[in-house]
Each structure stands twice: as structure tokens, then as C-alpha cells.
């Protein structure tokens, strides 16, 4: 039987998000691991909406989270992969040799070629700048959140609740919260209405200017535009020659190894992971964290089984006083059951706390 554990002791992990950090911690129990990421502290991505609204706190340093493991945190960015030579070139001029590479560079905001979007909108991951722009504004203005999925909904509700003097809009190409069950969509709409958020559904943004949006339903004014439309994988995998799908996500086998370069494991948003009976997993913390945990165990020799996964719930924050917990089938399709209000909020908070605990 072909071994599924590492063939050498030089393990390099690219990215310290949910997948990369958990993979490094698992492998670092008995192997020397170099974790490459420019951040000093954890970027708790599923709480970026709180950071944008000024309700965040400093998260632990990566060094604190990796204490007790043989992990060296190299603060730099990977800029080139030499897959044949088993080396990673970094933006600080150094290069690292590896026997096994864990590629976990995740995803970033996709602008979809919309004119002016990259110049005049702030992506969701620049939450600190959103907070600063609101704080430094000479008067309350109009804020538009582009995107009707979970990220956009969380941003719009959090910002509207934290800054009631601002006019908040949510702009979506389809129905806001369209992925949820009818009960789930109804509750999301009810909370948005209660918080005074202006809803622009079935509205495609065709351009972004300093003063607002050009859309298929007419202009929408905005003093500050936050872009949360969708995400795309980091391009380095495709540029390096890893086999990727049409979206640029690396194709992997049932042990999360690149199908073209089996000495490279790919996890998180960067990977196109297909699970029998479930399908290709969506991007997000819910799928990234278990992938990282799995690869950590695999490289540490604590499992040799194929990766398995089943969806259970989807959850979304709706400000500080409300939330939605949507039950789903194993393949992520919606069940009719939802939990809302205080129960939904507490369930979401519990899940977020569990994620943070898994990273400690």
C-alpha cells in the first residue's frame, strides 16, 4: 500500500488561516514545520464583520497559537513555487526547501472585472480600513455592501446596528440570502428591514465610482462601498503548474494531495475537494478547518484514511442581537428547519468559539 504520510521531515506550510494553521499544528507534533505567513496575529476571518463595525479585539499572535509545537513562523509571502526543485521563493528574498508542502493560501475578494471596483471599493478583508473610514468621516453618510451572501449580510447588519446614523444598503445580483430556505430568507429580510438596511435585489453592479455604483437597475449613491460579492483562490497554484479546475482551485485526491504533484497537499479555499455523496466543497471556514485538521493528522501519521466530510448547518450573524442557524443536508442543500433570534445568535457564537478553540 502506498504510504500517505510525509516522506521527509522538511514540511513547509504556506498560509496561516484556518486550514494552514491547523495543518501546521498537527504536523508540528513530531515534525519540524516552517509556517510561512506575513501576519503576526491570527486573522479571524469569520469575525471580520465585527472588525469593520469597530467591535473587534486583537487576536492572539501566531507564535502563541503554535507554542508547544516544533513550528517556525517565517513572516513573509510566497511568490513562486519551484515544484520540480521542491523550493518556495519568498518576497523577502529567501527560499525554502521542502520534502512536503502544504499549500493553504486560501482565497481573496474577486472583482470580476467590474470597472472601478478595485479602485473605489474596499474588500471585506480590509475590515480595519472600513472601520477607519467610518470613524474619520466628517458626517454620517451612505454605505453600500455589495454581495447578498453570508459575508454581505453579516457586514450590512453589523454596520447598520453599530452605526444607525449611516444609511446602509445591500446590493445583490440575486435575492439577498438566496441560498437559505424560505424561512431563512424571510428572517434575514425581516432583520434587514428592522435595522433600516435598504435592499437592492436582482441588481448587478456594472461599475463603481467614488460616489456610488452603476447597476443594471440604475445608479446607487454610496460614500463608502464594501465589496463582498464572492471570493477567488490565490493564483499562485495555477501559476506554479499545479493542476487546477476552471476556478483556479487545485485538484486533489481523497488524501488532499495535488493530483499532479502528490508531494503537495492543498487545503482550504485553495483546494477543489470532492467528497462522494457530498460533491465539491464550498469555500469557507466550515470546510477549511476540518481539511487542515485532517492533513495535520495525516502528516503526523495519526490517520491514513481518506478525507471525509458532511455538512450539518450554515450559520450567519445578524448583528449582536440576532442570528440564523440553518440546518442542511449532508450535501449542503437546505432543510426547512431554522433557528433564529437569540437562539440563532447563541448558536452562531458557539460555533465561532469552537473554531477559535480548535486553533488554540
C-alpha positions as CSV (number, residue, x, y, z in Angstrom):
1,X,0.0,0.0,0.0
2,X,1.3,3.5,-0.9
3,X,2.2,5.5,2.2
4,X,0.1,8.6,2.8
5,X,2.4,10.1,5.4
6,X,5.2,12.6,4.7
7,X,8.4,11.2,3.0
8,X,10.7,13.7,4.7
9,X,11.0,15.9,7.7
10,X,11.1,19.3,6.0
11,X,7.4,20.4,6.0
12,X,6.6,23.8,4.7
13,X,3.0,25.2,5.2
14,X,2.0,28.3,3.2
15,X,-0.7,30.3,4.8
16,X,-1.8,30.7,8.5
17,X,-5.6,30.7,8.0
18,X,-7.9,28.1,9.5
19,X,-6.6,25.3,7.2
20,X,-2.9,26.2,7.2
21,X,-2.6,26.8,10.9
22,X,-4.4,23.6,12.0
23,X,-2.4,21.6,9.5
24,X,0.9,23.1,10.8
25,X,-0.1,22.4,14.4
26,X,-1.0,18.8,13.6
27,X,2.2,18.1,11.7
28,X,4.3,20.0,14.2
29,X,3.7,17.5,16.9
30,X,6.5,15.3,15.7
31,X,8.0,17.1,12.6
32,X,9.8,20.3,12.1
33,X,7.4,22.7,10.3
34,X,8.0,26.1,8.7
35,X,4.8,28.1,8.6
36,X,5.0,30.9,6.0
37,X,2.6,33.8,6.5
38,X,3.1,37.6,6.7
39,X,0.7,38.2,9.6
40,X,1.9,38.4,13.1
41,X,-1.5,37.6,14.5
42,X,-4.4,35.3,13.7
43,X,-6.8,36.8,11.1
44,X,-10.1,35.6,12.5
45,X,-11.8,35.9,9.1
46,X,-15.3,34.8,10.2
47,X,-15.3,37.8,12.6
48,X,-14.3,40.5,10.0
49,X,-17.8,42.0,10.1
50,X,-17.3,42.8,13.8
51,X,-13.9,44.4,13.0
52,X,-15.5,46.5,10.3
53,X,-18.1,47.8,12.8
54,X,-15.4,48.5,15.4
55,X,-16.3,45.7,17.7
56,X,-13.2,43.5,17.4
57,X,-10.3,42.8,19.6
58,X,-6.7,41.8,19.0
59,X,-6.4,38.1,18.3
60,X,-3.5,36.0,19.6
61,X,-0.1,36.1,17.9
62,X,0.5,33.1,15.7
63,X,3.5,32.3,17.9
64,X,1.2,31.9,20.8
65,X,-1.1,29.5,18.9
66,X,1.8,27.3,17.8
67,X,3.5,27.1,21.2
68,X,4.4,23.6,22.2
69,X,4.9,22.5,18.5
70,X,8.1,22.5,16.5
71,X,6.9,25.2,14.2
72,X,8.9,28.2,13.0
73,X,6.8,31.1,11.8
74,X,8.5,32.8,8.8
75,X,6.8,36.2,8.3
76,X,6.9,36.5,4.5
77,X,4.8,35.9,1.4
78,X,5.3,33.1,-1.0
79,X,5.8,34.5,-4.5
80,X,7.0,31.5,-6.6
81,X,6.8,27.7,-6.3
82,X,9.5,25.6,-7.9
83,X,7.6,22.3,-7.9
84,X,10.3,20.3,-9.6
85,X,13.1,21.6,-7.3
86,X,10.9,21.4,-4.2
87,X,11.5,25.0,-3.2
88,X,9.4,28.1,-2.3
89,X,10.7,31.6,-3.1
90,X,9.5,34.3,-0.7
91,X,9.2,38.1,-1.0
92,X,12.0,38.7,1.5
93,X,14.4,37.2,-1.0
94,X,14.8,33.8,0.8
95,X,13.8,30.4,-0.5
96,X,12.8,27.3,1.5
97,X,13.4,23.7,0.5
98,X,10.7,21.2,1.4
99,X,10.0,17.5,1.3
100,X,6.3,18.0,1.8
101,X,4.4,21.2,1.0
102,X,1.1,22.2,2.4
103,X,-0.5,24.9,0.2
104,X,-3.1,26.8,2.2
105,X,-3.0,30.3,0.7
106,X,-6.8,30.5,0.7
107,X,-8.9,33.0,-1.2
108,X,-9.3,36.7,-1.8
109,X,-12.0,39.1,-3.0
110,X,-13.0,38.6,-6.6
111,X,-13.6,41.8,-8.5
112,X,-15.0,40.1,-11.6
113,X,-13.6,42.7,-13.8
114,X,-16.1,45.3,-12.7
115,X,-14.7,48.7,-13.7
116,X,-13.7,50.8,-10.7
117,X,-14.3,48.1,-8.1
118,X,-10.7,47.6,-7.1
119,X,-10.0,51.3,-7.1
120,X,-13.1,52.6,-5.3
121,X,-14.4,49.7,-3.1
122,X,-12.9,48.1,-0.1
123,X,-12.9,44.3,0.0
124,X,-14.3,42.6,3.1
125,X,-10.9,41.5,4.3
126,X,-9.9,45.2,4.7
127,X,-12.2,45.5,7.6
128,X,-9.9,47.7,9.6
129,X,-9.9,50.3,6.9
130,X,-13.7,50.2,6.7
131,X,-13.8,50.9,10.4
132,X,-11.3,53.8,10.0
133,X,-13.2,55.3,7.1
134,X,-16.4,55.4,9.1
135,X,-14.7,56.8,12.2
136,X,-12.9,59.5,10.3
137,X,-15.9,60.6,8.2
138,X,-16.8,64.3,8.9
139,X,-20.5,63.3,8.9
140,X,-22.7,60.1,8.6
141,X,-23.1,59.1,5.0
142,X,-24.2,56.2,2.8
143,X,-22.5,52.8,2.9
144,X,-23.2,50.2,0.2
145,X,-22.4,46.5,0.8
146,X,-22.1,44.6,-2.5
147,X,-23.0,40.9,-2.1
148,X,-26.1,39.1,-0.9
149,X,-24.4,36.0,0.6
150,X,-23.4,35.4,4.2
151,X,-20.5,37.8,4.2
152,X,-22.5,40.7,2.8
153,X,-25.4,40.0,5.1
154,X,-23.2,39.9,8.2
155,X,-21.5,43.2,7.1
156,X,-24.7,45.0,6.4
157,X,-26.5,44.0,9.6
158,X,-23.4,44.6,11.8
159,X,-22.7,48.0,10.3
160,X,-26.3,49.2,10.4
161,X,-26.6,48.2,14.0
162,X,-23.3,49.8,15.1
163,X,-23.8,53.0,13.0
164,X,-27.5,53.8,12.9
165,X,-26.8,57.3,11.7
166,X,-25.4,55.9,8.5
167,X,-27.6,54.8,5.6
168,X,-26.7,51.2,4.8
169,X,-27.6,49.5,1.5
170,X,-27.1,45.9,0.5
171,X,-26.8,45.2,-3.2
172,X,-27.1,41.7,-4.7
173,X,-27.2,40.2,-8.2
174,X,-29.9,37.8,-7.0
175,X,-32.1,37.5,-3.9
176,X,-30.4,38.5,-0.6
177,X,-29.9,35.3,1.3
178,X,-31.0,33.3,-1.7
179,X,-29.1,30.2,-0.6
180,X,-31.2,29.8,2.5
181,X,-34.5,28.1,2.9
182,X,-37.7,30.2,2.6
183,X,-37.9,30.5,6.4
184,X,-34.2,31.5,6.5
185,X,-34.6,34.1,3.7
186,X,-37.7,35.6,5.4
187,X,-35.9,36.0,8.7
188,X,-32.9,37.6,7.0
189,X,-35.2,40.1,5.2
190,X,-37.0,40.8,8.5
191,X,-33.8,41.7,10.3
192,X,-32.5,43.9,7.5
193,X,-35.8,45.8,7.5
194,X,-35.7,46.2,11.2
195,X,-32.2,47.7,11.0
196,X,-33.2,50.0,8.3
197,X,-31.0,48.5,5.6
198,X,-32.1,49.4,2.1
199,X,-32.3,46.2,0.0
200,X,-31.4,46.2,-3.7
201,X,-32.0,42.7,-5.0
202,X,-31.6,41.3,-8.5
203,X,-29.3,44.2,-9.2
204,X,-25.9,43.6,-10.9
205,X,-23.2,46.2,-10.3
206,X,-21.6,47.2,-13.6
207,X,-19.2,49.9,-12.3
208,X,-18.0,51.6,-9.1
209,X,-17.2,55.3,-8.8
210,X,-16.1,57.5,-5.8
211,X,-19.8,58.5,-5.5
212,X,-21.5,55.2,-5.8
213,X,-22.5,52.3,-8.0
214,X,-23.6,51.9,-11.6
215,X,-26.0,49.0,-11.8
216,X,-28.5,47.2,-14.1
217,X,-31.4,48.9,-12.3
218,X,-29.9,52.4,-12.2
219,X,-27.3,54.4,-10.1
220,X,-27.0,53.9,-6.4
221,X,-25.3,56.5,-4.3
222,X,-22.6,55.5,-1.8
223,X,-19.9,57.3,0.1
224,X,-18.3,54.1,1.1
225,X,-18.6,50.8,-0.8
226,X,-17.6,47.4,0.7
227,X,-17.2,44.6,-1.7
228,X,-18.4,41.1,-0.5
229,X,-19.6,39.7,-3.8
230,X,-17.5,36.5,-3.9
231,X,-14.1,35.0,-3.4
232,X,-11.5,33.5,-5.7
233,X,-8.5,31.3,-4.9
234,X,-5.0,32.7,-4.8
235,X,-3.5,32.4,-8.3
236,X,-0.1,31.0,-7.2
237,X,-1.2,27.4,-7.6
238,X,-2.2,27.8,-11.2
239,X,0.9,29.9,-11.9
240,X,3.2,27.3,-10.5
241,X,1.7,24.5,-12.6
242,X,-0.5,22.6,-10.1
243,X,-3.5,21.0,-11.8
244,X,-6.5,23.3,-11.2
245,X,-10.2,23.5,-12.0
246,X,-11.9,26.2,-14.0
247,X,-11.9,28.5,-10.9
248,X,-8.2,28.0,-10.2
249,X,-8.7,25.7,-7.3
250,X,-6.1,22.9,-7.1
251,X,-7.4,19.5,-7.9
252,X,-6.7,17.0,-5.1
253,X,-7.2,13.3,-4.4
254,X,-9.0,11.7,-1.4
255,X,-6.0,12.4,0.8
256,X,-6.0,16.1,-0.2
257,X,-2.8,15.7,-2.3
258,X,-2.4,17.5,-5.6
259,X,-3.4,15.2,-8.5
260,X,-0.4,16.5,-10.5
261,X,2.2,16.8,-7.6
262,X,1.4,14.4,-4.8
263,X,4.2,15.8,-2.6
264,X,1.9,18.9,-2.3
265,X,-1.2,18.8,-0.1
266,X,-3.7,21.6,-0.8
267,X,-6.3,22.6,1.8
268,X,-8.9,25.2,2.4
269,X,-10.3,27.6,-0.2
270,X,-7.4,26.8,-2.5
271,X,-8.5,23.2,-3.0
272,X,-11.2,21.7,-5.1
273,X,-12.2,18.9,-2.7
274,X,-14.8,16.4,-3.9
275,X,-16.3,14.1,-1.4
276,X,-18.5,11.1,-2.5
277,X,-22.2,11.8,-1.8
278,X,-21.5,15.4,-0.9
279,X,-19.9,17.0,-4.0
280,X,-17.3,19.6,-4.4
281,X,-17.0,21.5,-1.1
282,X,-17.6,25.3,-1.0
283,X,-15.1,27.8,0.3
284,X,-15.4,28.7,3.9
285,X,-14.2,28.1,7.4
286,X,-16.7,25.1,7.8
287,X,-14.7,23.2,5.2
288,X,-11.2,24.7,5.6
289,X,-10.8,23.8,9.3
290,X,-11.5,20.1,9.0
291,X,-9.3,19.8,6.0
292,X,-6.4,21.4,7.9
293,X,-7.0,19.1,10.9
294,X,-7.1,16.1,8.6
295,X,-3.8,16.9,6.8
296,X,-2.1,17.6,10.2
297,X,-3.1,14.1,11.4
298,X,-2.1,12.6,8.1
299,X,1.4,14.1,8.1
300,X,1.8,13.1,11.8
301,X,0.9,9.5,11.0
302,X,-2.3,9.5,13.1
303,X,-4.6,8.6,10.1
304,X,-4.3,7.0,6.7
305,X,-8.0,7.1,5.9
306,X,-9.3,9.2,3.0
307,X,-10.7,12.6,3.9
308,X,-14.4,12.6,4.8
309,X,-16.8,15.4,5.4
310,X,-20.6,16.0,5.8
311,X,-22.3,19.4,6.1
312,X,-24.6,19.9,9.1
313,X,-25.5,23.6,9.4
314,X,-25.0,27.0,8.0
315,X,-25.0,30.0,10.3
316,X,-24.9,33.8,9.9
317,X,-24.7,36.7,12.4
318,X,-27.4,39.3,12.1
319,X,-26.0,42.0,14.3
320,X,-25.3,41.5,18.0
321,X,-28.9,40.5,19.0
322,X,-29.9,38.1,16.2
323,X,-28.7,35.3,14.1
324,X,-29.7,32.5,11.8
325,X,-28.8,28.8,12.2
326,X,-29.9,26.9,9.0
327,X,-30.0,23.2,9.1
328,X,-28.7,21.5,6.0
329,X,-28.5,18.0,4.5
330,X,-25.1,16.3,4.1
331,X,-24.7,17.8,0.7
332,X,-25.3,21.3,1.9
333,X,-28.8,21.5,0.5
334,X,-31.3,23.3,2.7
335,X,-33.6,21.7,5.3
336,X,-36.7,23.6,6.2
337,X,-35.7,24.0,9.9
338,X,-34.1,27.2,11.1
339,X,-33.3,28.7,14.5
340,X,-33.4,32.5,14.7
341,X,-33.3,35.3,17.2
342,X,-31.4,34.7,20.4
343,X,-31.1,31.0,19.8
344,X,-29.7,31.7,16.3
345,X,-27.2,34.2,17.8
346,X,-26.1,31.9,20.6
347,X,-25.6,29.0,18.2
348,X,-23.5,31.2,15.8
349,X,-21.5,32.4,18.8
350,X,-20.9,28.9,20.0
351,X,-19.7,27.8,16.6
352,X,-17.3,30.7,16.3
353,X,-16.0,30.0,19.8
354,X,-15.5,26.3,18.8
355,X,-13.5,27.4,15.8
356,X,-11.3,29.6,17.9
357,X,-10.8,26.8,20.5
358,X,-9.7,24.4,17.7
359,X,-7.0,26.9,16.8
360,X,-5.5,27.1,20.3
